[in-house]
Amino acid sequence: MGVPPASPAGPQMWIRGPASQQSAQQPAGQPVQQPTQQPVQQPAPAAAVAPPGTAVGAVHAAPPAPAPRAPSPHRGERIAWVNAHGGGGASTLAHALGGADLGTRWPEPADGEPGDVLLVARTHAGGIRAASQALNALRMGDHPDGLRLVAVVLVADAPGRLPRQLGQRVRVLRSAAEVHRVPWVPAWRLGDEVDPLPRDVRALAALTGGPAGPVAGLR
């Protein structure tokens, strides 16, 4: 194959390509002038506008400080009764022996509530399970700082001896904490006062340092 023949645009047009129209009109020996590009004007960002009626500086105002909490009515108590489940009997025992009835919540020692806890549950399967779960929460540290479990108090849910399966579960609880038993008291079921209190209930007074007088109802 031979060399391609020369063309009017030059001897090596196949290498450098055809001359542009501007190059053709430009006098020989003068540099080619490139068109000047104009910078594109960007629109200015829109200013933030506060809603009508908003005071100056209110858009970035800090949130209001939370209102201080009211002092706990249980400040200064020696011990706290805590139900592992609803209806465990903490209210009745707190009334009989003294101490703070906190229902089903842990006390807050940082607010002045007692850090010593008596955990209360009934002896049916659900009650023992709830007591076990509460003990596990204490073991895992899922509670306010400053708590100390004094004992688990199991209140009989029916007269007579516990079924064997429930008795085995109570023994498991005894391996993890001190356990006290409160017997079945028929008068409490009717909301009547009990005097004198059962011996096992009076024995709990050594843990609370409170009175052991007559009391009605089991809550």
C-alpha positions as CSV (number, residue, x, y, z in Angstrom):
1,M,0.0,0.0,0.0
2,G,1.4,3.4,-0.9
3,V,1.3,6.7,0.9
4,P,-2.0,8.5,0.6
5,P,-1.9,11.3,-2.0
6,A,-1.7,14.9,-0.8
7,S,-4.8,17.0,-0.5
8,P,-5.5,20.8,-0.9
9,A,-5.6,21.1,2.9
10,G,-2.0,19.9,3.3
11,P,0.3,17.0,2.7
12,Q,-0.7,15.2,6.0
13,M,-4.3,15.9,6.4
14,W,-5.1,12.3,7.3
15,I,-3.0,12.7,10.5
16,R,-3.9,16.2,11.8
17,G,-7.5,16.4,10.4
18,P,-9.1,19.1,8.3
19,A,-8.5,22.7,9.1
20,S,-11.4,24.5,10.8
21,Q,-13.1,27.4,9.2
22,Q,-11.7,29.8,11.8
23,S,-8.2,28.6,11.0
24,A,-8.8,29.1,7.3
25,Q,-9.8,32.7,7.8
26,Q,-7.0,33.5,10.3
27,P,-4.0,35.2,8.5
28,A,-0.9,33.2,8.3
29,G,1.5,33.4,11.2
30,Q,-1.2,34.7,13.7
31,P,-2.3,32.5,16.7
32,V,-5.8,31.3,16.6
33,Q,-8.1,33.2,19.0
34,Q,-10.2,31.0,21.3
35,P,-13.7,32.2,22.3
36,T,-13.9,33.6,25.8
37,Q,-16.3,31.8,28.1
38,Q,-18.4,33.9,30.4
39,P,-18.8,32.7,34.0
40,V,-22.2,31.4,34.9
41,Q,-23.9,33.4,37.6
42,Q,-25.3,31.1,40.4
43,P,-28.5,32.3,42.1
44,A,-27.9,33.4,45.7
45,P,-29.4,31.0,48.4
46,A,-32.7,32.1,49.7
47,A,-32.6,33.5,53.2
48,A,-34.3,31.6,56.0
49,V,-37.5,33.3,56.9
50,A,-39.1,32.8,60.4
51,P,-42.8,32.2,60.6
52,P,-44.9,35.4,61.0
53,G,-45.0,36.6,64.6
54,T,-41.8,34.8,65.7
55,A,-39.7,36.9,67.9
56,V,-36.1,37.5,67.0
57,G,-33.8,34.7,68.2
58,A,-36.8,32.4,68.9
59,V,-36.0,30.1,66.0
60,H,-32.8,28.8,67.7
61,A,-34.0,29.2,71.3
62,A,-32.9,26.4,73.7
63,P,-35.7,24.1,75.0
64,P,-37.1,25.0,78.4
65,A,-35.5,23.3,81.4
66,P,-37.5,20.4,82.8
67,A,-39.5,21.2,85.9
68,P,-38.1,19.9,89.1
69,R,-39.7,16.7,90.4
70,A,-41.7,16.8,93.6
71,P,-40.0,15.2,96.6
72,S,-40.9,11.5,97.1
73,P,-43.3,10.8,100.0
74,H,-41.2,7.8,100.9
75,R,-38.0,9.8,101.8
76,G,-36.5,8.7,105.1
77,E,-38.2,5.3,105.2
78,R,-36.0,2.4,106.3
79,I,-37.1,-0.2,103.8
80,A,-39.1,-0.6,100.6
81,W,-41.7,-3.2,99.8
82,V,-41.8,-4.0,96.1
83,N,-44.4,-6.3,94.4
84,A,-42.9,-8.6,91.8
85,H,-46.4,-8.5,90.2
86,G,-49.7,-6.9,90.9
87,G,-51.5,-8.0,94.0
88,G,-48.4,-9.5,95.6
89,G,-49.2,-8.2,99.1
90,A,-46.7,-5.4,99.5
91,S,-49.4,-2.8,100.7
92,T,-50.7,-5.1,103.4
93,L,-47.2,-6.0,104.7
94,A,-46.0,-2.4,104.6
95,H,-49.1,-1.3,106.6
96,A,-48.5,-4.1,109.2
97,L,-44.8,-3.8,109.5
98,G,-43.9,-0.3,108.3
99,G,-41.8,0.8,105.4
100,A,-42.5,2.3,101.9
101,D,-45.1,0.6,99.7
102,L,-43.8,1.2,96.1
103,G,-46.1,-1.1,94.3
104,T,-44.4,-2.7,91.3
105,R,-41.5,-0.2,90.9
106,W,-38.0,-0.1,92.2
107,P,-37.2,2.7,94.7
108,E,-35.0,5.7,93.7
109,P,-32.3,6.1,96.4
110,A,-31.1,9.2,94.6
111,D,-34.4,10.8,95.5
112,G,-34.1,9.8,99.2
113,E,-36.2,6.6,98.9
114,P,-34.9,3.6,100.8
115,G,-32.4,1.4,99.0
116,D,-33.1,-1.8,101.0
117,V,-35.8,-3.8,99.2
118,L,-38.2,-6.6,100.3
119,L,-39.4,-8.3,97.1
120,V,-43.0,-9.6,97.5
121,A,-44.7,-12.3,95.4
122,R,-47.5,-14.8,95.7
123,T,-46.8,-18.6,95.7
124,H,-48.7,-19.4,92.5
125,A,-46.7,-20.2,89.4
126,G,-47.0,-16.7,87.9
127,G,-45.9,-15.1,91.2
128,I,-42.8,-17.3,91.6
129,R,-42.0,-16.7,87.9
130,A,-42.3,-12.9,88.4
131,A,-40.0,-13.1,91.5
132,S,-37.4,-15.0,89.5
133,Q,-37.5,-12.4,86.7
134,A,-37.1,-9.6,89.3
135,L,-34.1,-11.3,90.8
136,N,-32.6,-11.7,87.4
137,A,-33.1,-7.9,86.7
138,L,-31.3,-7.2,90.0
139,R,-28.5,-9.6,89.0
140,M,-28.1,-7.9,85.6
141,G,-28.0,-4.4,87.1
142,D,-31.3,-3.4,85.5
143,H,-32.3,-1.1,88.5
144,P,-31.5,2.3,90.0
145,D,-28.2,2.6,91.7
146,G,-28.0,2.0,95.4
147,L,-30.4,-0.9,95.8
148,R,-29.9,-3.9,98.1
149,L,-32.2,-6.9,98.2
150,V,-32.9,-7.8,101.8
151,A,-35.1,-10.8,101.1
152,V,-37.9,-12.3,99.0
153,V,-41.2,-12.6,100.8
154,L,-43.6,-15.2,99.4
155,V,-47.2,-14.8,100.4
156,A,-49.4,-18.0,100.2
157,D,-52.0,-17.8,97.4
158,A,-54.1,-20.6,98.9
159,P,-54.4,-22.7,102.1
160,G,-52.5,-25.9,102.6
161,R,-49.2,-27.2,101.4
162,L,-47.6,-26.1,98.1
163,P,-47.7,-28.5,95.2
164,R,-44.4,-30.3,94.7
165,Q,-43.6,-28.4,91.5
166,L,-44.1,-25.0,93.2
167,G,-42.1,-26.2,96.2
168,Q,-39.2,-27.0,93.9
169,R,-39.4,-23.5,92.4
170,V,-39.3,-22.0,95.9
171,R,-36.1,-24.0,96.6
172,V,-34.5,-22.5,93.4
173,L,-35.3,-19.0,94.7
174,R,-33.8,-19.9,98.1
175,S,-30.5,-20.7,96.2
176,A,-30.4,-17.1,94.9
177,A,-31.8,-15.1,97.9
178,E,-33.1,-15.2,101.4
179,V,-36.7,-16.2,101.3
180,H,-39.5,-15.7,103.9
181,R,-42.9,-17.4,103.7
182,V,-46.2,-15.7,104.8
183,P,-49.0,-18.2,105.4
184,W,-52.6,-18.1,104.1
185,V,-54.7,-15.8,106.2
186,P,-58.4,-16.1,105.5
187,A,-59.3,-12.8,107.2
188,W,-57.2,-10.9,104.7
189,R,-59.2,-12.3,101.9
190,L,-62.3,-10.8,103.4
191,G,-60.6,-7.5,104.2
192,D,-60.9,-8.1,108.0
193,E,-58.3,-7.1,110.6
194,V,-56.0,-9.8,111.9
195,D,-54.9,-9.7,115.6
196,P,-52.5,-11.1,116.4
197,L,-50.6,-11.4,113.2
198,P,-49.3,-14.8,112.2
199,R,-45.9,-15.6,113.7
200,D,-44.2,-15.7,110.3
201,V,-45.4,-12.2,109.6
202,R,-44.3,-10.9,113.0
203,A,-40.8,-12.4,112.3
204,L,-40.5,-10.0,109.3
205,A,-40.6,-7.1,111.8
206,A,-36.9,-7.8,112.6
207,L,-36.1,-6.9,109.0
208,T,-38.2,-3.7,108.9
209,G,-37.8,-2.4,112.4
210,G,-41.5,-1.5,112.3
211,P,-44.6,-2.4,114.3
212,A,-46.4,-5.7,114.0
213,G,-50.0,-4.6,114.8
214,P,-53.3,-5.8,113.3
215,V,-53.9,-5.1,109.7
216,A,-56.8,-5.8,107.2
217,G,-56.8,-6.8,103.6
218,L,-54.1,-8.2,101.3
219,R,-53.0,-6.0,98.5
